[in-house]
Amino acid sequence: MGWWRLDADTLAGSRFALSPLAETVAALKTLHRGGGAHPGERRWLDAALPRYRERLAADPVTAALVRAALGPRWNATFLTPTPGAEEHRADGGRVAADGELFARELAEVRATPPAVARADLAETLGGAPPPVLDRDDLAERAAGLLAWVWTETVEPGWARRRRIIEADVLARTARLGAGGWADALSDLRPGMRWLGGDRLGVGHRDDGPQPLDLAGVRLLFVPVTPQQSWLCWDVPTVDGRGRAAPGRRFAVVYPCSGVLAEEERRAVPQALAALLGPNRAELLILLGTPKTTSQLVALTGLPLGSVGRHLRILRESGLALRRRSGRSVLYHRTPAGQVLLDAAPGR
């Protein structure tokens, strides 16, 4: 397992960040894989995958670039720049401004020197890239494809994706307050867990620098809605003694815990809405299968505090129960809640 050494100052300055580019790279990785992790992701693929394959079929050079950049060992570094710590906020902001943020992030990919892009591909592949990629426009082609993925497949649903990301960050920060960093980071990505002392295990494989001393760096945790995960860092990264250069940025991109197979938004019966209120009635409908508060926030768009208040009222009235499953608290309908729902006219 790879691991990082984190001192108190690094953890004190660490935070969660939002990155439209990371979301787009995660979408690209999902399209490249061609399989969804849950029904909601598979529905998205049904719409996006034919158009993506059609685009690559018309551009064999870019198709070869994607196969090389998303190699079997890790991503090509230039394709996954580390978010800027000052401008990426995951605790609110204007959705419209995120398009501007994506453009700034994409400019970093586009500005990659040709020699650096080719070297990154060689490192990813563990050998020389195929001859078709011996050219100077690789970064421009990668940026063009990422712009297409954003515009055609991510941006149309960005408002919902952003709600899921914000819900995950709210849930993570609550865990941070209750159990510290060891609790908040323990299941961030496959293989990640606190090893004790100042050591954070970051993966099952040697998929990053290990062991690496991250004293003095800026460390970000970046949620994305597709079920994808990777590590990214600025280069050059490490000095001759295995320590990260002070001031460099490192990031852990991880899949949101609040993502689930998106359920069709059902119309709330008027009689039920009049009895319970429209928001509580919608929550009762959604609790047919157990869900966390972060999942309910993502599905409804309601603030976390409102969801919590409505759930408390549903529990006190005997219409919902909560139970703990591992580190999560799940809410579900009671038999009384089901009877009320079945009796509502229009169901």
Secondary structure as the mmCIF struct_conf table of DSSP 4:
data_model
#
loop_
_struct_conf.conf_type_id
_struct_conf.id
_struct_conf.beg_label_comp_id
_struct_conf.beg_label_asym_id
_struct_conf.beg_label_seq_id
_struct_conf.end_label_comp_id
_struct_conf.end_label_asym_id
_struct_conf.end_label_seq_id
STRN STRN1 GLY A 2 ARG A 5
HELX_RH_AL_P HELX_RH_AL_P1 ALA A 8 GLY A 13
STRN STRN2 ARG A 15 PHE A 16
HELX_RH_AL_P HELX_RH_AL_P2 PRO A 20 ARG A 33
TURN_TY1_P TURN_TY1_P1 GLY A 34 GLY A 34
BEND BEND1 ALA A 37 HIS A 38
HELX_RH_AL_P HELX_RH_AL_P3 PRO A 39 ALA A 57
TURN_TY1_P TURN_TY1_P2 ALA A 58 ALA A 58
HELX_RH_AL_P HELX_RH_AL_P4 PRO A 60 ALA A 69
STRN STRN3 LEU A 70 LEU A 70
BEND BEND2 PRO A 72 ARG A 73
STRN STRN4 ASN A 75 ASN A 75
HELX_RH_3T_P HELX_RH_3T_P1 THR A 77 LEU A 79
BEND BEND3 THR A 80 THR A 80
HELX_LH_PP_P HELX_LH_PP_P1 PRO A 81 GLY A 84
TURN_TY1_P TURN_TY1_P3 ALA A 85 GLU A 87
BEND BEND4 ALA A 90 ASP A 91
HELX_RH_AL_P HELX_RH_AL_P5 VAL A 95 ARG A 110
TURN_TY1_P TURN_TY1_P4 ALA A 111 ALA A 111
HELX_RH_AL_P HELX_RH_AL_P6 PRO A 114 LEU A 125
TURN_TY1_P TURN_TY1_P5 GLY A 126 GLY A 126
BEND BEND5 GLY A 127 GLY A 127
HELX_LH_PP_P HELX_LH_PP_P2 ALA A 128 PRO A 130
HELX_RH_3T_P HELX_RH_3T_P2 PRO A 131 LEU A 133
BEND BEND6 ARG A 135 ASP A 136
HELX_RH_AL_P HELX_RH_AL_P7 LEU A 138 VAL A 149
HELX_RH_PI_P HELX_RH_PI_P1 TRP A 150 VAL A 154
HELX_RH_3T_P HELX_RH_3T_P3 GLU A 155 GLY A 157
HELX_RH_AL_P HELX_RH_AL_P8 TRP A 158 ALA A 184
TURN_TY1_P TURN_TY1_P6 LEU A 185 ASP A 187
BEND BEND7 LEU A 188 ARG A 189
TURN_TY1_P TURN_TY1_P7 PRO A 190 GLY A 191
STRN STRN5 MET A 192 GLY A 196
TURN_TY1_P TURN_TY1_P8 GLY A 197 ASP A 198
STRN STRN6 ARG A 199 GLY A 203
BEND BEND8 HIS A 204 ARG A 205
BEND BEND9 GLY A 208 GLY A 208
BEND BEND10 GLN A 210 PRO A 211
STRN STRN7 LEU A 212 ASP A 213
TURN_TY1_P TURN_TY1_P9 ALA A 215 GLY A 216
STRN STRN8 ARG A 218 VAL A 224
BEND BEND11 THR A 225 GLN A 227
STRN STRN9 TRP A 230 TRP A 233
BEND BEND12 VAL A 235 PRO A 236
STRN STRN10 VAL A 238 VAL A 238
TURN_TY1_P TURN_TY1_P10 GLY A 240 ARG A 241
BEND BEND13 GLY A 242 GLY A 242
STRN STRN11 ARG A 243 ALA A 244
HELX_LH_PP_P HELX_LH_PP_P3 ALA A 245 ALA A 245
TURN_TY1_P TURN_TY1_P11 PRO A 246 GLY A 247
STRN STRN12 ARG A 249 PRO A 255
TURN_TY1_P TURN_TY1_P12 SER A 257 GLY A 258
HELX_LH_PP_P HELX_LH_PP_P4 GLU A 262 GLU A 264
HELX_LH_PP_P HELX_LH_PP_P5 ARG A 266 PRO A 269
HELX_RH_AL_P HELX_RH_AL_P9 GLN A 270 LEU A 276
HELX_RH_AL_P HELX_RH_AL_P10 PRO A 278 LEU A 286
TURN_TY1_P TURN_TY1_P13 LEU A 287 GLY A 288
BEND BEND14 THR A 289 THR A 289
STRN STRN13 LYS A 291 LYS A 291
HELX_RH_AL_P HELX_RH_AL_P11 THR A 293 THR A 300
HELX_RH_AL_P HELX_RH_AL_P12 LEU A 304 GLU A 316
TURN_TY1_P TURN_TY1_P14 SER A 317 GLY A 318
BEND BEND15 LEU A 319 LEU A 319
STRN STRN14 ALA A 320 SER A 325
TURN_TY1_P TURN_TY1_P15 GLY A 326 ARG A 327
STRN STRN15 SER A 328 ARG A 333
HELX_RH_AL_P HELX_RH_AL_P13 PRO A 335 ALA A 343
BEND BEND16 ALA A 344 ALA A 344
TURN_TY1_P TURN_TY1_P16 PRO A 345 GLY A 346
#
